[in-house]
Amino acid sequence: MSHDARLASLKIELPQPAAPAANYVPYVVSGNLVFVAGQITIWNGEVRYIGRVGDTLSLEDGVAAARLCGLNIIAQVRAACGGSLDRVKRCVKLGGFVNCTPDFTNQPQVINGASDLMVEVFGEAGKHARFAVGANVLPRGVAVEVDAIFEIA
């Protein structure tokens, strides 16, 4: 099954690719790699999941926030591939930042929200290397930010 067909069969809706908020581009294609800039918890212009995991937001909220970041990543990759995810060969790496309290230590579980989505959409090609770290603050006060590298045909 193609990646686009899998996305449709899973009934996963993607947001519109977010415009950059500063002096950068949302993705760069270099050779057969797509480098996706950090994606935050925005759904079609609406900022969601504002707060700190372990304080005003639960672990479950953090996982949902990471999944939303993952949806934004996929939307950017689709744009980078001219509107078709079928050029994606694999998700190579994700980097995840969690706005959390100093005593919160479940950053890997939070970022699983994005990681699980990649495997759900891309199957074996969605398995990737990654990091997941805590941060004392993220842009616009959001709970999670995730960036990515994809290999494309």
Disulfide bonds with the S-S distance in Angstrom:
none
